[in-house]
Amino acid sequence: MRTIHVSTITENIKEMCIEANHFLSQDMKNALQRATTCEEAPLGRQILQQLEENLQIAGSDMIPICQDTGMAVIFMEIGQDVHFEGGCLEEAINEGVRQGYVEGYLRKSVVKDPLIRENTKDNTPAIIHYEVLPGEEVKIIVAPKGFGSENMSRIFMLKPADGIEGVKEAVLTAVKEAGPNACPPMVVGVGIGGTFEKCALMAKKALTRPVDEYSSIPYVKEMEEELLQKINDSGIGPGGLGGTTTALAVNILTYPTHIAGLPVAINICCHVNRHAIRVI
């Protein structure tokens, strides 16, 4: 049994909120650089160069990559041999978000009630997902999600007979409808299977997988490659102004499902696809 004080969780999440909003992960940096080199449209290449310049300014001047610093989405993968002491884990997570957004001077975008719309003034509460796994480590993923791209998300409750072609069509439909609103080039997270809520959660978590890694399932890897090519052939391009780089990656997760259903969720993220990952 390993004991972790919840203050450790608070401190790490505070730092990760600031890190994710100021610095692109290495896989996203690499993907953006490749896209800038390969983009065929002059205007598209110019936009990608401007995005890279923006990232350099954000890092050197310690200002956020984007003005929408997002709603904090936290994935907690907790080893079952870990014991937390010193207080409530969920309160510690939200305290880390509060400190990160207040001390990091990040925009506070969360309202207490979805209809009354009063701002909480510290970007809490976070959206927290827990998973208990073997071992005594804790993996924390902090993924601030802006709502320009979040609003473009879709769920399709397909029929089993729609099959793999129906899934592909659903993904392409969601991307085409998103168009410039998701701040392309985008990363497309896809969840297939499970239930209504499970496929949405998978689509969100798929965005945190490195964009230079493909699924270990052969047919899923083929889908990722095919969909990426078709999305980039759509001509939407950087900033929605045309070009050959509409998406940087398509990441797909799958899960068993019911004999009567084929749930598919598409969660699109903009070109920064912010996330920070730590194991403690």
HELIX and SHEET records of a PDB file:
HELIX    1   1 VAL A    6  HIS A   22  1                                  17    
HELIX    2   2 GLN A   26  CYS A   38  1                                  13    
HELIX    3   3 PRO A   42  ASP A   61  1                                  20    
HELIX    4   4 LEU A   89  GLU A  103  1                                  15    
HELIX    5   5 PHE A  147  GLU A  150  1                                   4    
HELIX    6   6 PRO A  160  ASP A  162  5                                   3    
HELIX    7   7 GLY A  163  ALA A  178  1                                  16    
HELIX    8   8 GLY A  179  ALA A  182  5                                   4    
HELIX    9   9 PHE A  196  ALA A  206  1                                  11    
HELIX   10  10 PRO A  218  ASN A  232  1                                  15    
HELIX   11  11 PRO A  238  GLY A  240  5                                   3    
SHEET    1   A 2 ARG A   2  HIS A   5  0                                        
SHEET    2   A 2 VAL A  82  GLU A  85  1                                        
SHEET    1   B 4 ILE A 127  LEU A 133  0                                        
SHEET    2   B 4 MET A  71  GLY A  79  1                                        
SHEET    3   B 4 VAL A 138  LYS A 145 -1                                        
SHEET    4   B 4 ALA A 276  VAL A 279 -1                                        
SHEET    1   C 4 ARG A 154  LEU A 158  0                                        
SHEET    2   C 4 LEU A 262  CYS A 269 -1                                        
SHEET    3   C 4 MET A 186  GLY A 194 -1                                        
SHEET    4   C 4 ALA A 247  THR A 257  1                                        
END                                                                             
